[in-house]
Amino acid sequence: MSDILKSMRSYLEMEKESGISEYLFTSKPKDVRLSLVKNGVSHCQKCPLGKMRKNIVFGSGNINAKLMFVGEAPGHEEDIQGMPFVGEAGALLTKIIEAMGIKRDDVYICNILKCRPPQNRNPLPAEISTCIDYLYAQIDTIKPRVICGLGKFASQTLLNTEMPISKLRGNWHEYRGMKFMPTYHPAYLLRNPKDKKLVWEDMKKILEILNG
Ligand code: URA
């Protein structure tokens, strides 16, 4: 036992010397754990998007939410306000949430990327793999009952598949013991309003689980 403690101690001292001052021990309260993760993101320069952002867009909502929405990446308005889904697509997402009989403040909303890609281009695979640990930490802390993946990037990344979103959506998947429902991204719905009814079908499936 004392050997284990000694080697743990020297390992932690080594970590301290290399600049690590705090660990995300899971016994910390959720709000503390999330602020530690957020603090890490706020200094993040792990990819070139860090130099281009006005603000990081960490996530917003209820940290005890049963339902979490995961989008793709901040857009122009999100970058300015530092909040997810506050532009046109965000207004539609808010409408969808409210049509479910839920307040936007009662769910948690975040993205795969925490910084805006230039001209709102698609996230690059390298950006996703650099940023994804922040999202994993958010999910592992909040532990919602249901995660709704908004669009191809969120759904394919978290389900580790290349299956098109048109095939993924509407079916339940499993993500680390949580239920995962992929659906179309609200920005896609703004361009293809005829598919709103499909998203509504997906939201009804989510409500069955949340209310059941
Ligand atoms: N689209 C996203 O995927 N996320 C946002 O925050 C805004 C638009």
Boltz pocket constraint, residues with backbone or C-beta under 6 A from the ligand:
constraints:
  - pocket:
      binder: B
      contacts: [[A, 57], [A, 71], [A, 72], [A, 73], [A, 74], [A, 75], [A, 78], [A, 83], [A, 84], [A, 85], [A, 86], [A, 87], [A, 89], [A, 90], [A, 110], [A, 111], [A, 150], [A, 187]]
      max_distance: 6.0
